[in-house]
Amino acid sequence: MTAAAWKERVAAAFDRASGEYDRHARLQKRVAGDLAEHITQQVDTTQVKHALEIGCGTGFLTLPLVRHYSHTRWTITDLSPRMLDECRRQLQSHTTSELAQLTLKPLDGESVDPARGTYDLICSNLTLQWFTDWQSALERLMTCVRPGGWLMFTTLAAGTFAGVNRKFGIPEPARGFQTYLEEQEFARWLATRSPWQGRVRVEEITEVHTGLADFLHTLKSIGACTTMDPVPAKTSVMRSALLGGKDDQPVEADYRVLFITLQNGAAT
Ligand SMILES: C[S@@+](CC[C@H](N)C(=O)[O-])C[C@H]1O[C@@H](n2cnc3c(N)ncnc32)[C@H](O)[C@@H]1O
């Protein structure tokens, strides 16, 4: 599968999920809240004149940030046009912000154009794991942040769902382009990115589901169901577990979430 075909599939899955995302995305909502709190504690409003959000979804991170940085010029983006529509609707009903001051547009976060100007802050919640090449994408995004500016995001770390996979004997799926970042690898890469400095924190969060069917249904309902396999390994093993009557026990979905704070240390 090409990177372009992968993105089409990812966008289509999130498009389909846009209407019911909020009802199922408990983990995403919680992490967005934590990230928003972290950003607002770390970065003063006076320092942020222009900000970019990547992969806004329905707006779990967007809403608190737009409220807090109310004088900031925001560019709010997502690969999925229907997620963007949903985010626009949420902004209209839940903030007093003039939508005219906000730009919402479809954008692949991996192809942000540095020639279009720099940002004081680039942020993103639980989107990077869908990128096809996180290193090139981050290097490109770093060129879009002004000296002294920030790149703050969360993503899923390696080991996410290891417990579920072990419990049900699910082989490591051919995830294709989807990447769960490995902390050590990320730290090694970051050490080569001077003058950028950064901090990485891992949070382990367990989300309990009533059974396998509920777990799978949640992933599908939030659009997190694109894989490289024609019949995803995870789904087929889980289906046999379901048919074999193993769906009577709770599933503890084990997420490992990375909170990453990067600052452009170049002289201002
Ligand atoms: C798990 S959702 C998170 C949405 C939102 N940030 C939240 O906190 O609920 C992932 C989002 O990333 C978007 N996405 C996936 N790949 C992307 C890409 N390459 N560029 C921009 N957005 C992307 C999806 O359309 C989806 O809205």
The ligand as an SDF file (V2000), in Angstrom:
LIG
                    3D

 27 29  0  0  0  0  0  0  0  0999 V2000
   -7.5210    9.6640   17.5740 C   0  0  0  0  0  0  0  0  0  0  0  0
   -8.0930   11.0410   16.6770 S   0  0  0  0  0  0  0  0  0  0  0  0
   -7.6660   12.3880   17.8080 C   0  0  0  0  0  0  0  0  0  0  0  0
   -8.5130   13.5920   17.4990 C   0  0  0  0  0  0  0  0  0  0  0  0
   -8.3720   14.7520   18.4820 C   0  0  0  0  0  0  0  0  0  0  0  0
   -7.0370   15.2950   18.4700 N   0  0  0  0  0  0  0  0  0  0  0  0
   -8.7770   14.3460   19.8740 C   0  0  0  0  0  0  0  0  0  0  0  0
   -8.0430   14.6840   20.8060 O   0  0  0  0  0  0  0  0  0  0  0  0
   -9.8410   13.7690   20.0510 O   0  0  0  0  0  0  0  0  0  0  0  0
   -6.8720   11.2220   15.4000 C   0  0  0  0  0  0  0  0  0  0  0  0
   -7.1690   12.3680   14.4360 C   0  0  0  0  0  0  0  0  0  0  0  0
   -6.0290   12.5410   13.5910 O   0  0  0  0  0  0  0  0  0  0  0  0
   -6.4680   12.7640   12.2810 C   0  0  0  0  0  0  0  0  0  0  0  0
   -5.3550   12.3790   11.3890 N   0  0  0  0  0  0  0  0  0  0  0  0
   -4.9110   11.1360   11.0910 C   0  0  0  0  0  0  0  0  0  0  0  0
   -3.8420   11.2160   10.2750 N   0  0  0  0  0  0  0  0  0  0  0  0
   -3.5920   12.5370   10.0890 C   0  0  0  0  0  0  0  0  0  0  0  0
   -2.6300   13.2680    9.3370 C   0  0  0  0  0  0  0  0  0  0  0  0
   -1.6900   12.6520    8.6010 N   0  0  0  0  0  0  0  0  0  0  0  0
   -2.6740   14.6210    9.3610 N   0  0  0  0  0  0  0  0  0  0  0  0
   -3.6330   15.2650   10.0770 C   0  0  0  0  0  0  0  0  0  0  0  0
   -4.5840   14.6280   10.8030 N   0  0  0  0  0  0  0  0  0  0  0  0
   -4.5530   13.2810   10.7980 C   0  0  0  0  0  0  0  0  0  0  0  0
   -7.7250   11.9240   12.1400 C   0  0  0  0  0  0  0  0  0  0  0  0
   -8.5480   12.3400   11.0830 O   0  0  0  0  0  0  0  0  0  0  0  0
   -8.3480   12.1150   13.5240 C   0  0  0  0  0  0  0  0  0  0  0  0
   -9.2090   13.2190   13.5520 O   0  0  0  0  0  0  0  0  0  0  0  0
  1  2  1  0
  2  3  1  0
  2 10  1  0
  3  4  1  0
  4  5  1  0
  5  6  1  0
  5  7  1  0
  7  8  2  0
  7  9  1  0
 10 11  1  0
 11 12  1  0
 11 26  1  0
 12 13  1  0
 13 14  1  0
 13 24  1  0
 14 15  1  0
 14 23  1  0
 15 16  2  0
 16 17  1  0
 17 18  1  0
 17 23  2  0
 18 19  1  0
 18 20  2  0
 20 21  1  0
 21 22  2  0
 22 23  1  0
 24 25  1  0
 24 26  1  0
 26 27  1  0
M  CHG  2   2   1   9  -1
M  END
$$$$
